[in-house]
Amino acid sequence: MHFFSVILIKTLLFCFINSGLAVFCSKDGLRWNSHCLEYFSDADSFIGAEAECQKNGGNLVSINDKLTNDAVAYLINYYTEEDPPIDIWVGGHLNTDGYWKWTDKTAFVYANWNLTSKSEDKCMNYLMPSKLWDADGCDKEKPFICEITSNRKRMA
């Protein structure tokens, strides 16, 4: 596990150094692929969380590869080490056509589902500490992670 942590930190540092100055992250953010991943501890519904992300210049985080999936876990652990949440909202939702979509409209090219779940809910939550995804009722209130794509300052 220590080896993985060292690799992840080196990767994050590499991304930070090579990503330019396009986006400035708040104190609750992690610079990631020219965006900021920001943890919001105030629980909200899926729709409320997405609205908060949009207000701050982004969307609920889209997880398009394993490295981003691991970065989400790193961010959660970093900001909640004393009392980590069991699950948080991320940007996947089951669309009316029956396919999972990301709120930022990027392609759904990676998946890390909890295969033991039989949920028929429509909003994606990220489970800790397993780093797996599950569906839950969109009206439930949970912490969330936004992927901020602009230089807007975080709104209170």
Summary of the structure (lengths in Angstrom):
residues: 156
radius of gyration: 14.8
end to end distance: 35.7
largest distance: 43.1
contacts: 464
relative contact order: 0.23
helix: 26%
strand: 29%
